């Protein structure tokens, strides 16, 4: 994908998220079954989802494009634990967990990943932002070490 198309798709995604924010300004709560949908930018870049299992545990995933040396479709899913951090406004958590990543290509890769990062729910909105870094230990087709990372925004559905 060239830089202009990438910029257009990023701006369109941001515009859609801003439009959603005007539909309901209620503050989202972490509760079992809450779902967040949005975008992640970085390595990889694509669609991000997080489904809350409880107030502190969630499953997240992404269907994205790896822009690094692999330049292929990237899929990952993680089980996360969120620990509340003290802030004056909003909700800030530190998260960590374990998951798996697959790069879908002729030379496919698969292995466990160990994400950690910060997740912030913006006060009086249905948006959250996050930052994560995820070391990965590829097991297929051979052993290799890699790191993913990104920033993102999600909307509570």
Buried (B, 14 or more C-beta within 10 A) or exposed (E): EEEEEBEEBEEEBBEEBEEBEEEEEEEBEBEEEBEBBBBBBBBBBBBBBBBBBEBBBBBBBBBBBBBBEBEBBBBBBBBBBBEEEEEEEBBBBEBBBEBBBBBBEEEBBBBBBBBBBBBBBBEEBBBBBBBBEBBBEBEEEEEEEBEBBBBBBBBBE
